[in-house]
Amino acid sequence: MMQALMCNETNTENILPRRVVQVWKADLDTHAYQAGDFYKVLSQDEQCRALRYQFVTDRQRFIVARGILRFLLANYLDVHPHEIGFGIDYV
């Protein structure tokens, strides 16, 4: 599945109809070997956050989770995963 998400093709099959919610589940350990590729599409802030994890396993899981999220959203939005911006609003 990740191979299909990682290609940079327009995917019109993933246009969501109104009032539809999709829930995705990923085994972060299964994709740990792709952490290096996912790391490249993370923002500078995400890369810094990843490097703060003390244990390699935790660091890889964070990178993979954010990378998968970026590829899923990029697929829906038809943009490169690195172009997606996340913000934090402290209330």
C-alpha positions in Angstrom: 0.0 0.0 0.0 2.7 2.5 0.8 4.3 2.1 -2.6 1.1 3.3 -4.2 1.0 6.3 -1.8 4.6 7.2 -2.4 4.2 7.6 -6.1 3.6 11.2 -7.2 0.6 10.5 -9.5 -2.7 12.2 -9.4 -5.2 9.8 -7.8 -8.7 10.8 -8.5 -10.0 7.6 -6.8 -9.2 9.1 -3.4 -11.5 12.1 -3.7 -13.8 11.9 -0.6 -17.5 12.4 -1.1 -19.1 14.8 1.4 -19.8 13.4 4.9 -17.4 10.5 4.5 -14.7 9.8 7.0 -11.9 7.3 6.4 -9.9 5.8 9.2 -6.4 4.6 8.4 -4.3 2.2 10.5 -0.6 1.6 10.0 1.9 -0.7 11.6 4.7 1.7 12.3 7.3 -1.1 13.0 6.6 -2.7 9.6 7.5 0.5 7.8 10.6 1.3 10.0 12.9 0.4 7.1 11.4 3.5 5.2 12.2 5.9 8.1 15.0 7.4 6.1 12.7 8.2 3.1 10.0 9.5 5.4 12.5 11.7 7.2 13.2 13.6 4.0 9.6 14.8 3.6 9.3 16.0 7.2 9.4 19.7 8.0 12.4 21.1 9.8 10.4 21.2 13.0 9.3 17.6 12.7 12.9 16.6 12.0 14.0 18.4 15.2 11.2 16.7 17.2 12.3 13.3 15.8 15.9 13.8 16.9 14.8 14.5 20.5 13.6 11.0 20.9 16.2 9.1 23.0 15.4 5.6 21.8 15.8 4.7 18.1 12.6 2.7 18.0 10.5 5.7 19.3 12.3 8.0 16.8 11.5 5.7 13.9 7.9 5.3 14.9 7.5 9.1 15.1 9.1 9.6 11.7 7.1 6.8 10.1 3.8 8.0 11.6 4.4 11.6 10.4 5.6 10.4 7.0 2.6 8.2 6.4 0.3 11.0 7.5 2.0 13.3 5.0 1.8 10.8 2.1 -1.9 10.1 2.8 -2.8 13.8 2.9 -0.7 14.5 -0.1 -2.5 11.8 -2.0 -5.9 13.4 -1.3 -4.7 17.0 -1.9 -2.6 16.1 -5.0 0.5 17.8 -3.6 4.0 16.7 -2.6 4.1 15.5 1.0 6.7 18.1 1.9 4.3 20.9 0.9 1.8 20.1 3.7 2.1 22.4 6.6 0.9 21.7 10.1 0.4 24.4 12.8 0.1 24.4 16.5 -2.4 26.7 18.2 -1.7 27.1 21.9 -4.8 28.2 23.6 
